[in-house]
Structures are given as C-alpha cells and as structure tokens.
Amino acid sequence: MALSPLLPLAVALLSVTYVEGQVIGPGKCPEVKVQENFDIKQYLGIWHEIQKFVSIFEEGKCLRANYTLKPDGHVIVDNQENVNGEIKRAIGDGYIPNPTEAAKLAVRFYSFAPYSPYWVLKTDYKTYTLIWSCIDLLNLSNAQFAWILAREHELDQATVDELHKVATGYGIDVSHFLITDQTGCGS
C-alpha cells in the first residue's frame, strides 16, 4: 500500500493542532545551552510559576509544580492550579534520558503521550529557574513553551529581566511571556 503524498501535510496539521497554545515559530528550534552540572536533587521541591508562554492546559492562578524523586530515578511532576476556586492537578512523569546532559529532562502527563522536552536553561536551585521546551515540526516550524518559576510566589524584577536576557540570547522571543497570577495563593 502506497502512502498518500498528503500524509506529511496531515501530520503537520495534526502536530499544530496538538501543540495549540504553544508559541509557533518559523524554522527549527533555536540552539540553546542548558544548566551545566545540573543536580536534580537540588531542583526537587515546590516551584511557583511566575511567567509562562501561553498554553491551553494552564488556565488558572496560583500555579505551582512539586517535583519529587522516585526510587527508579524518575521524577513525579505534580502540577496544581486554582481555577475559579477549584484546585486542579495534573500528575506527570519525568526523567533524564541522558545523564551527561542532566538538565535536558523529558516529561509527559499521559501514559499514551510522548515525552516532551523540559530543559532547564538556568537555575540557582534556591530562588529561580528558567525552563524551555521546543519541538521541531517537520523542520518547517517549531512549537515552544517557556516558564519562569520561583521558590516563592514572587520574583524580583531584576532576576526576571536577567532570565529574559538569557532567553533572548538564545533567540527565544520573550514577548510571549505572560505573568501568572500568584495573588492570594497562600503558602
């Protein structure tokens, strides 16, 4: 049975639909450097979302992620948000595919879904982290997510500006960042 010449177009359209809400850009994903000597154990714990690229799966406020290590080396990714007074959670699985590039994690939230990149570009482990995800779409375009997370509900503007500068240096368009509402979120 011969494959239809329209198959690549159909795959591309499905890919764009699948990543709706991400920032779509032309060409391949930008080249970036990840955090050197990344230590997953220092990274574990609760992080609050300060800024993000738009996404259809995040709709509330008080977004936070809690990372815990499983005995098999995988990471439980426990995301939580407040949507109109109701707490919604999404539990995912993450792991480090290549220990020599430990800051390049892969994460998924459904067992039938493929793992997606979750790359830590910069972190001090105690205050902030800059995360980026990019998927090439048939070498014609790319779909990107980015997040700035902090250990507290707020992050000083100088640090946010520095993380924007890092991202911009890699060709990531920081104008897509949206501020996450962290007001009235408690501890």
JODA-V21927 format. One record per pair of residues at least 4 apart in sequence whose ideal C-beta (glycine too) atoms are under 8 Angstrom apart, sorted by the first residue. I is the first residue (numbers start at 1). GAP is how many residues later the second one is. D is the distance in Angstrom with one decimal. If there is no record, write none. Layout:
BEGIN
I & GAP & D
I & GAP & D
END
This chain:
BEGIN
3 & 4 & 5.1
4 & 6 & 7.9
6 & 4 & 5.8
7 & 4 & 6.3
8 & 4 & 6.3
8 & 130 & 6.5
9 & 4 & 6.4
10 & 4 & 6.3
11 & 4 & 6.2
11 & 127 & 7.1
12 & 4 & 6.5
12 & 125 & 6.2
12 & 126 & 5.1
12 & 128 & 7.0
13 & 4 & 6.4
14 & 4 & 6.1
15 & 4 & 6.4
15 & 120 & 8.0
15 & 122 & 5.0
15 & 123 & 7.3
15 & 128 & 7.6
16 & 4 & 7.1
16 & 8 & 6.9
16 & 121 & 6.8
16 & 125 & 8.0
16 & 127 & 7.7
19 & 5 & 7.3
19 & 116 & 6.8
19 & 118 & 7.6
19 & 124 & 3.9
20 & 36 & 5.8
21 & 33 & 5.7
21 & 34 & 4.7
21 & 35 & 3.5
21 & 36 & 7.2
22 & 31 & 6.7
22 & 32 & 7.7
22 & 33 & 6.7
22 & 121 & 4.1
22 & 122 & 5.9
22 & 123 & 5.5
23 & 30 & 5.0
23 & 31 & 7.1
23 & 120 & 7.2
23 & 121 & 4.6
23 & 122 & 7.4
23 & 123 & 7.8
23 & 150 & 7.0
23 & 153 & 4.7
24 & 113 & 7.8
24 & 117 & 5.7
24 & 118 & 7.3
24 & 119 & 5.6
24 & 120 & 7.9
25 & 116 & 6.3
25 & 117 & 5.1
25 & 118 & 7.9
25 & 119 & 6.3
25 & 148 & 7.3
26 & 114 & 7.8
26 & 115 & 5.7
26 & 116 & 7.8
27 & 112 & 7.8
27 & 113 & 7.5
27 & 114 & 6.8
27 & 115 & 6.8
28 & 108 & 5.3
28 & 111 & 6.0
28 & 114 & 6.1
29 & 105 & 3.6
29 & 106 & 7.2
29 & 107 & 5.5
29 & 113 & 4.6
29 & 115 & 7.2
30 & 104 & 7.1
30 & 140 & 5.3
30 & 141 & 3.8
30 & 142 & 6.2
31 & 139 & 7.0
31 & 140 & 7.7
32 & 87 & 6.9
32 & 89 & 6.0
32 & 100 & 6.3
32 & 138 & 4.3
32 & 140 & 7.5
33 & 88 & 7.3
33 & 137 & 7.5
34 & 4 & 6.9
34 & 67 & 6.7
34 & 69 & 3.7
34 & 70 & 5.7
34 & 85 & 5.1
34 & 86 & 5.9
34 & 87 & 5.9
35 & 68 & 4.2
35 & 85 & 4.8
35 & 86 & 6.6
35 & 87 & 5.9
35 & 88 & 5.6
36 & 67 & 7.7
37 & 65 & 7.9
38 & 5 & 7.3
38 & 64 & 4.2
38 & 65 & 3.7
38 & 82 & 5.9
38 & 85 & 7.8
39 & 4 & 6.7
39 & 63 & 7.5
39 & 86 & 7.3
40 & 4 & 6.8
40 & 29 & 6.8
40 & 35 & 6.9
40 & 56 & 6.7
40 & 62 & 6.4
41 & 28 & 6.9
42 & 83 & 4.1
43 & 24 & 6.4
43 & 77 & 7.1
43 & 80 & 6.6
43 & 82 & 6.1
43 & 86 & 7.4
44 & 23 & 4.9
44 & 24 & 6.1
44 & 25 & 5.8
44 & 31 & 7.6
45 & 21 & 6.9
45 & 22 & 6.5
45 & 106 & 7.5
46 & 18 & 5.9
46 & 19 & 7.3
46 & 20 & 4.9
46 & 105 & 7.2
47 & 17 & 6.5
47 & 18 & 5.0
47 & 19 & 7.8
47 & 20 & 7.4
47 & 82 & 6.4
47 & 102 & 3.8
47 & 103 & 6.8
47 & 104 & 6.5
48 & 14 & 7.9
48 & 15 & 7.2
48 & 16 & 4.9
48 & 101 & 6.3
48 & 102 & 5.5
48 & 103 & 7.2
48 & 104 & 6.5
48 & 105 & 5.1
48 & 132 & 8.0
48 & 134 & 5.9
48 & 137 & 7.5
49 & 9 & 7.8
49 & 14 & 3.9
49 & 15 & 6.6
49 & 16 & 7.3
49 & 98 & 6.1
49 & 99 & 7.7
49 & 100 & 5.7
49 & 131 & 4.4
49 & 133 & 7.5
50 & 78 & 7.9
50 & 98 & 4.6
50 & 99 & 6.3
50 & 100 & 5.1
50 & 104 & 7.4
50 & 105 & 4.8
50 & 110 & 6.8
50 & 129 & 7.3
50 & 130 & 6.0
50 & 132 & 7.2
51 & 96 & 7.1
51 & 97 & 4.4
51 & 109 & 7.0
51 & 126 & 4.3
51 & 127 & 6.4
51 & 128 & 5.6
51 & 129 & 6.3
52 & 6 & 6.5
52 & 11 & 7.8
52 & 93 & 7.4
52 & 94 & 6.9
52 & 95 & 4.9
52 & 96 & 7.5
52 & 125 & 6.9
52 & 126 & 6.0
52 & 128 & 6.0
53 & 91 & 6.4
53 & 92 & 5.2
53 & 93 & 4.8
53 & 94 & 7.6
53 & 123 & 4.8
53 & 124 & 6.5
53 & 125 & 7.3
54 & 122 & 6.8
54 & 124 & 6.0
55 & 90 & 6.3
57 & 33 & 7.4
58 & 5 & 6.0
58 & 23 & 6.4
59 & 22 & 7.4
59 & 24 & 5.7
60 & 21 & 3.8
60 & 22 & 4.9
60 & 23 & 3.7
60 & 24 & 7.3
60 & 28 & 6.7
61 & 20 & 6.9
61 & 21 & 5.3
61 & 119 & 7.0
61 & 120 & 3.8
61 & 121 & 7.0
61 & 122 & 7.4
61 & 124 & 7.1
62 & 18 & 7.7
62 & 19 & 6.2
62 & 20 & 4.3
62 & 119 & 7.3
62 & 120 & 6.2
62 & 122 & 7.7
62 & 123 & 3.8
62 & 124 & 7.9
63 & 16 & 7.1
63 & 17 & 7.3
63 & 18 & 4.5
63 & 117 & 5.5
63 & 119 & 7.9
64 & 15 & 7.4
64 & 16 & 5.5
64 & 17 & 7.7
64 & 121 & 7.9
65 & 12 & 6.3
65 & 13 & 6.9
65 & 14 & 5.1
65 & 15 & 7.8
65 & 84 & 6.8
66 & 10 & 8.0
66 & 12 & 4.4
66 & 14 & 7.5
67 & 8 & 5.3
67 & 9 & 7.1
67 & 10 & 6.1
67 & 11 & 7.7
67 & 27 & 7.5
68 & 7 & 6.9
68 & 8 & 4.7
68 & 10 & 7.3
69 & 4 & 7.3
69 & 5 & 7.8
69 & 6 & 5.9
69 & 7 & 7.8
70 & 4 & 4.7
70 & 5 & 7.0
70 & 6 & 6.1
73 & 22 & 6.6
73 & 23 & 7.5
74 & 19 & 5.6
74 & 20 & 6.6
74 & 21 & 4.7
75 & 18 & 7.4
75 & 19 & 4.0
75 & 20 & 6.7
75 & 30 & 7.2
75 & 32 & 8.0
76 & 15 & 6.7
76 & 16 & 7.7
76 & 17 & 7.1
76 & 18 & 7.9
77 & 14 & 7.0
77 & 15 & 3.8
77 & 16 & 6.9
77 & 17 & 5.1
77 & 30 & 5.7
77 & 32 & 7.6
78 & 11 & 6.6
78 & 13 & 5.5
78 & 14 & 7.9
79 & 10 & 6.6
79 & 11 & 4.6
79 & 12 & 7.7
79 & 13 & 7.1
80 & 7 & 6.1
80 & 8 & 7.1
80 & 9 & 5.0
81 & 6 & 7.5
81 & 7 & 5.5
82 & 4 & 7.2
82 & 5 & 5.9
82 & 6 & 7.8
82 & 103 & 7.2
83 & 4 & 8.0
83 & 5 & 5.2
90 & 19 & 5.3
91 & 18 & 7.2
92 & 15 & 5.3
92 & 16 & 6.0
92 & 17 & 4.0
93 & 14 & 7.0
93 & 15 & 6.0
93 & 16 & 7.9
94 & 11 & 5.0
94 & 12 & 6.6
94 & 13 & 4.1
94 & 14 & 7.9
94 & 24 & 6.3
95 & 10 & 6.8
95 & 11 & 6.0
95 & 20 & 7.8
96 & 5 & 7.9
96 & 6 & 5.2
96 & 8 & 7.3
96 & 9 & 5.6
96 & 10 & 7.8
97 & 7 & 7.0
97 & 8 & 7.9
97 & 9 & 5.4
97 & 18 & 7.9
98 & 4 & 7.9
98 & 6 & 6.6
103 & 16 & 6.2
103 & 17 & 4.2
103 & 18 & 7.7
104 & 13 & 6.8
104 & 15 & 5.1
105 & 12 & 7.7
105 & 13 & 4.4
105 & 14 & 7.1
105 & 15 & 7.2
106 & 9 & 3.7
106 & 10 & 6.8
106 & 11 & 6.5
106 & 12 & 6.6
107 & 8 & 6.4
107 & 9 & 6.0
107 & 11 & 4.4
108 & 5 & 4.8
108 & 6 & 6.6
108 & 7 & 4.7
108 & 8 & 6.4
109 & 4 & 6.6
116 & 17 & 5.8
116 & 19 & 6.7
117 & 15 & 7.8
117 & 16 & 4.7
117 & 17 & 6.4
117 & 18 & 7.0
118 & 13 & 6.2
118 & 15 & 5.8
119 & 12 & 6.8
119 & 13 & 5.2
119 & 14 & 6.7
120 & 9 & 6.1
120 & 10 & 7.4
120 & 11 & 5.9
121 & 9 & 4.6
121 & 10 & 7.0
121 & 11 & 5.3
121 & 45 & 6.3
121 & 46 & 7.1
121 & 49 & 7.4
122 & 6 & 7.7
122 & 7 & 7.2
122 & 8 & 4.6
122 & 41 & 6.5
122 & 44 & 5.4
123 & 5 & 6.6
123 & 6 & 3.9
123 & 7 & 7.1
124 & 4 & 6.1
125 & 4 & 7.9
126 & 25 & 6.4
127 & 23 & 6.3
127 & 24 & 6.0
127 & 25 & 7.9
127 & 28 & 7.3
127 & 32 & 6.9
128 & 20 & 6.8
128 & 21 & 7.1
128 & 22 & 5.2
128 & 23 & 7.8
128 & 27 & 5.8
128 & 31 & 5.4
128 & 35 & 6.5
129 & 18 & 8.0
129 & 19 & 7.4
129 & 20 & 4.9
129 & 21 & 7.7
130 & 16 & 7.4
130 & 17 & 7.6
130 & 18 & 5.7
130 & 33 & 4.6
130 & 36 & 6.2
130 & 37 & 6.5
131 & 14 & 8.0
131 & 15 & 6.7
131 & 16 & 4.5
131 & 17 & 7.8
131 & 18 & 6.8
132 & 12 & 7.1
132 & 13 & 7.3
132 & 14 & 4.9
132 & 15 & 8.0
132 & 35 & 7.2
132 & 38 & 7.9
132 & 40 & 6.6
133 & 11 & 6.7
133 & 12 & 4.3
133 & 13 & 7.3
134 & 8 & 5.4
134 & 9 & 7.0
134 & 10 & 4.7
134 & 11 & 7.8
135 & 7 & 6.5
135 & 8 & 5.0
136 & 6 & 5.4
137 & 4 & 4.7
137 & 5 & 6.1
137 & 6 & 6.1
144 & 28 & 7.0
144 & 32 & 7.9
146 & 21 & 6.5
146 & 26 & 6.3
146 & 28 & 7.9
146 & 30 & 7.4
146 & 31 & 6.9
148 & 7 & 6.9
148 & 12 & 6.4
148 & 15 & 5.4
148 & 29 & 7.2
150 & 4 & 7.0
150 & 5 & 4.1
153 & 29 & 4.1
153 & 32 & 5.5
154 & 28 & 6.7
155 & 4 & 5.3
155 & 5 & 5.6
156 & 4 & 7.2
157 & 4 & 6.0
158 & 4 & 6.5
159 & 4 & 6.5
160 & 4 & 6.4
161 & 4 & 6.4
162 & 4 & 6.7
163 & 4 & 6.5
164 & 4 & 6.0
164 & 10 & 4.4
164 & 13 & 7.3
165 & 4 & 6.4
166 & 4 & 7.2
167 & 5 & 4.0
167 & 7 & 5.2
168 & 4 & 6.5
168 & 5 & 7.9
168 & 6 & 5.6
END
